[in-house]
């Protein structure tokens, strides 16, 4: 019985290889600092309910716009709510939206991209649809999608995901178009391997490295778009604290209480900058051409 040639690397080998550094490769101090900052922000947001001193939704009319003090570390907002508690808790929602949008975009884009890259009949139709979506500015498309539904966490994730999917599809399609010409894929087709097996076992592993990098950029972009939507009043309900909502509520009081915008804006900027820097580092480490240079 003839043995069907398999891809040059199994899925397990690809996954383990993604996290192994090329010989002689070094990670600079910048990415290390970015990783530490991101870990601190994520842990602070996830563990917020365990250490924040106040309920982020609890109002106190007698403590409106209080300056930073021992009782309120970052002061209070126009409704007497503790700013520190709201900023830390708001990070949970912002990060959840960023990660959720990245995961959904990559998953949906991967499936569509595999089909578009492997089946030439479907390629033309799928890519014309993707081109149409990419022709619309992402923020405008997100606002339009949110406006069609009631503001909620799921609707915001969907609104951010839809503009990002075409970019993932184009990336996966380009990888598949190149990989399908490899001898092991042509041999599998000639020997009658099923289409699902070819797509999952032979082609999908080739997309892991670029998708990890693309996922980091989508996550950072989603966090920023969520903040923009919330700032414009088109994001999640104002009852749910997010970095964007906190800044939106504080813009009216910026001259007398700049901290309402400064603190959530600082965490938002550090988070996005750290994710993008780690994404750039992952791209350099996972790029085969970079590995060849290092070798």
Helices and strands as residue ranges (DSSP letters): H 11-18, H 29-46, H 48-51, G 61-63, H 83-118, H 120-134, H 138-147, H 153-179, H 183-190, H 195-197, I 198-203, G 204-207, H 208-231, H 243-250, G 251-253, H 259-286, H 288-294
